């Protein structure tokens, strides 16, 4: 498994990490208060994506919490993304937030939604934290004293354990969206049919898909449908620290952030093993 070595001056201190966990958990509590209601209203934004009171409540908690924690840093959230590129392009370090990733899963009450908080530096995600409100699980990355990137998982207030993505084996586990891409995924994987003894597919919602790759429970997630930068920023930091890659599907280079007016990502591929035969995919 490849190891990602980075500078030792990790920008999030232990005290700040504890605060970030508290912020994510408070946002999760607000989300669950709406989730547990017998009924809640669903609005639609200009792009026809759904919006609930849970999205807005989580955004308010995270935005205010980060403003207190690091008042010097700008914040870009899915629920406050109307910031002109003329202003954004001068940001060297900022927070990128998805207060409720998987709103459709939230509406369908399947539990597969997350709180995503990422720190971007020079267009690269350097820290990510993902919280699963239904299960109380947290994922995040940091570095060791020797500068080696690490990825962690913690359940509620229990002990954190280090996690890693896994090397490829005879069976390939593909993780796929519940809503997008089944036909494209089948075409994509055609050339790999003879390389693996079997290919299994697991369907999940939100950034939970990337978390499963980070902890070695799946191998590949192709995303050949639109996403936005807040959908991937935290996941990318976590995946890279766990030993994998989140790559532009065309260039096979890591995604970079806040480089243009549009905040829409290119199609991308997530792999747990950096030696994955990406050239064989039918992209």
N, C-alpha and C positions, 0 to 999 in steps of 0.2 A: 504494500500500500504506500502510495506517495505521501510524503510529509511536507506540509506547508510551513516554511520557516519565515518569520517576519521580524520586524524590529522589536526590541524589548520594551520600548516606551509605549506600552499599550495605553490608549487614551481614556479608558474607563477604570477608575480605581475601585477597590473592593467596596468602599463605602457608597460610591456612585452605583455600582452594580446592585447592591442591596436596595437602594432607592428605586432603581429601575424595575427590579422585581416587584416591589411594593406598588409602583405605578401600574404595572401590567396586571397585577392581581386585583387592584381596585377597579380597573377598567373591566376586568373579567366579571367581577361582582355586579357591576352596573349592567353588563350585558345579560347576565343570568337573571337579574330581576325582571327584565323585559321578557326573556326567553320563557320564564316560568309563568307568565301571565296566560290566562285562558285565551286571550285574543290581543293582538297588537296590530296597529295600522302599518301598512306598507306604502310608501310613496315611491315615485320614480324620478330620477334625475334626468338631465337633458339628454344623456346618452342611453336612456331607458333602463339603466341599471337600478336595482332596488335600493331603497334607503329606509331604515327603521329608526325608532327612538334609541335603540341599542347602539347603532353606529354613532349617532350624535353624542350620546352620553359618554361613550368610550373615548371619542375624540376630545371632548372637553376635559376629561380627567387627564389624559395623556398630554395634551397640549399645555395645560396649566402646570402639570408636574414637571415637564421638561423645561418650561420657562423658568421655574424656580431653581431647578437643578443646574442648568447651564444657560443663564439669561443672555449670554453672548452669542449663542448659536441660533441660526434660523431653523424653522421647522416647516417641513412639507408633509401634509397629510392628505389622504384621499378626500377627506371632508373639508379641506381648505387648500385646494390645489390651484386656485385661480391666481397664480402669481406670475407676472409677466417675465419672460425669459431675460429681458433686459435687466431685471433685478436679480434673477436667479443665477445668471451666468457668472456673477461675481462671488458666489458662495464657494468657499474652499472646503469648508466643513459644515455639515448640517445634519439634522435628524430627518429621516424619511419614515413615515408612519402609515400603517394601515390599521386603523382602530378596530375594525371587524372584517377580517379577511374570510370570505365565504358567506356573504350575506344570504345568498340563495340557500345554502345548507342550513343556515340559521332559520330562515323562513320555513324550510321543510322539516325542521326539528330533528335532524339526524346527528347533531352533536359535532359535526366536522367543520368547526370554524375556529379561528385563532385571532390573537392580538399580536401584531408585528411591529417591532420598533428596531430601526437600524440607524447606525451612524455612518455617514458617507464622508470620505476625505479624499480630495483630489479625484473625484468621479468614481471612487472605488469603495464598496461597502467594507468597513473594517471591523464593525461590531454588529451583531444581530441578536435579538431576543425574541423568542416566540412563546406565547402562552396559550394553552388550551383550556378555556374556562370550564368546560364540562368535566374534564378529568383532573384538572389542577396540575398538569405537567408543564414544565418550563424547559426550554432549550436555549443555550447561548454559547458564545465562544469567548475565549480569552487567549493569553499566551503564558507559557511557563517562564520561569526566571532565566532560562537559557534562550528564550525567544522562539520557542516552538509553539505553533498554533495548536489549541486544544478546543474540544467541543464537549459540552456537558448537558446532562439531563437530570432534572430534579422533580420529584413528585411532592407537591405541597411543601411542607417544611422539613421533609425528610433529607437524608444525606444525598448530595449530588454525586453522580458517577460519570466518569469520562466515557464518551462514546466515540465510535469510529465507523466510517463506511467500510464495506467489505470488498474483498477481491472477487473477481468473477469466478464462477464455478460452472458445473455442467448445466444447471438450470438457471435460466435468466428470469428474474422477476421484474416485470414491467409494471410500473404504477401509473395509472391513468386517471384523468378527470372523470367525474361522474357524468359530465354534460357535454364534453367536447372530444373529438379527435379519434374515435374508434376506427373509422375507415382509413384515416391518414396514418394512424399507428400501424395498422396491418400492412399497408404498402411500405412504410418505413422499414419494418422489420423483415420483410421478405428475404433480403440477401443474407440474413443471419440464421435462417432456419437450419442450415446444416452445421453451423458452428456450435449450437447448443443442443443438448439432448431433449430439452423441453423449454417452452417459453410460457410462463404463467403471468396472468394479468390480475392486478388488484386495483380496485377503484376506490378513490378517496377524494375528498373535497379540500379546498384551501391549501395553505402552505404545509399542512399535515403531510402531504405527499413528499415534500423535500425532507421533512423531519425523519420520515421512515427510511429514506436513503441514508441520511446522516448517521442513523443508529444501526445501519447494516441489516435492515429488513427488506430492502428492495435494491435494485441495481440501476434502473433506467427510468427516467421520466421525460418523454418528449412533449413539448408544448408548442404545437403548431397552430395556435389560435391566439388572438390578441390578449395581452396583459399590460399592466402599467407598472411603472418603476417601483411603486410601493408594494406591489405584489411579490417582488422577488428580492428586494434589497436585504432584508433580514435573513432570508433563506440562503442567499448566496454567501454571506459571511459565515454562516453556520456550516454549510456544505463544504466550503473550502477548508475550514478548520478541521472538519471531520475526515478530510482526505480525498474529497471528490471535487467535481467541477460543475459549475453552472455556466454554460457556454452559448454564445450566439450560434444558432443552427447553421448559418451560412459561413461565417468566418471561422468558427470553432475557437473563438477568443472569448475570455470572460466578459460578461456584460459590464458596461460602464454607464454612469448615471449623470443626469443633468448636463448633457452636452448639446442639447438642441431644444427648440421650442416645444416639440411634442414630448410628452412623457410616456408615450406608448413604447413598449419593448419590442425588439425584433422577436421572431420565433426563437425558442431556445431548447437546449437539451441539458438535462441533469444526469450525471453519471456518478456512481459511487467509487468506481475504480478508474483512476486516471489513465490506465492502459486500455480502456475500452476501445474496441475497433471502430471508432467513429467514422472512418473513411468508408466503411462498408454499409453504413446506413443509407437508405434510399431517400435522401432529402431533396 
